[in-house]
Amino acid sequence: MISLTISFGTVFVMTFIVLGFDFYAAFVILVTIFMIVTDIGGLMYFWNINLNGVSLVNLVVVSSLNLENQ
């Protein structure tokens, strides 16, 4: 939970600065990322996928591919 809090805080601060100190836009991006993380966690629970090194690497690869396509 501490790692997630630090990650979300960092994402919020960086998007806040990059988007020209727009609080609303940074908040919307943070909420969207939170929903994505929640959906992936729920799907992993539903499919009985344990969070280990292999699944973590797969999540990072899929996330980076998703960001490149946007």
C-alpha positions as CSV (number, residue, x, y, z in Angstrom):
1,M,0.0,0.0,0.0
2,I,2.9,2.3,0.7
3,S,4.4,1.7,-2.7
4,L,1.0,2.4,-4.4
5,T,0.6,5.6,-2.4
6,I,4.1,6.8,-3.4
7,S,3.4,5.8,-7.0
8,F,0.1,7.6,-7.2
9,G,1.5,10.6,-5.5
10,T,4.4,10.8,-8.0
11,V,2.1,10.4,-11.0
12,F,-0.2,13.1,-9.7
13,V,2.6,15.6,-9.0
14,M,4.3,14.9,-12.4
15,T,1.0,15.2,-14.4
16,F,0.1,18.3,-12.4
17,I,3.4,20.0,-13.4
18,V,3.5,18.7,-17.0
19,L,-0.1,19.7,-17.7
20,G,0.5,23.3,-16.7
21,F,-0.7,23.1,-13.0
22,D,-4.1,21.9,-14.0
23,F,-5.5,20.2,-10.9
24,Y,-8.6,18.8,-12.6
25,A,-6.7,17.1,-15.4
26,A,-4.1,15.6,-13.1
27,F,-6.9,14.3,-10.9
28,V,-8.8,12.7,-13.8
29,I,-5.6,11.0,-14.9
30,L,-5.0,9.7,-11.4
31,V,-8.5,8.3,-11.1
32,T,-8.2,6.6,-14.5
33,I,-4.9,5.0,-13.5
34,F,-6.5,3.9,-10.2
35,M,-9.4,2.3,-12.1
36,I,-7.0,0.5,-14.4
37,V,-5.0,-0.9,-11.5
38,T,-8.2,-2.0,-9.7
39,D,-9.5,-3.7,-12.8
40,I,-6.3,-5.6,-13.4
41,G,-6.1,-6.6,-9.8
42,G,-9.7,-7.9,-9.9
43,L,-9.1,-9.8,-13.1
44,M,-6.0,-11.4,-11.7
45,Y,-8.0,-12.4,-8.6
46,F,-10.8,-13.8,-10.8
47,W,-8.4,-15.8,-12.9
48,N,-6.4,-17.0,-9.8
49,I,-3.2,-15.4,-11.1
50,N,-0.7,-14.8,-8.3
51,L,1.4,-11.7,-8.3
52,N,5.0,-13.0,-8.8
53,G,8.0,-12.1,-10.9
54,V,6.6,-13.5,-14.1
55,S,3.2,-11.9,-13.9
56,L,4.8,-8.6,-12.8
57,V,7.0,-8.6,-15.8
58,N,4.1,-9.3,-18.1
59,L,2.1,-6.4,-16.5
60,V,5.0,-4.0,-17.1
61,V,5.4,-5.1,-20.7
62,V,1.7,-4.8,-21.4
63,S,1.6,-1.4,-19.7
64,S,4.5,0.0,-21.7
65,L,3.0,-1.3,-24.9
66,N,-0.3,0.3,-24.0
67,L,1.4,3.7,-23.3
68,E,3.2,3.6,-26.7
69,N,0.0,3.1,-28.6
70,Q,-1.7,6.1,-27.1
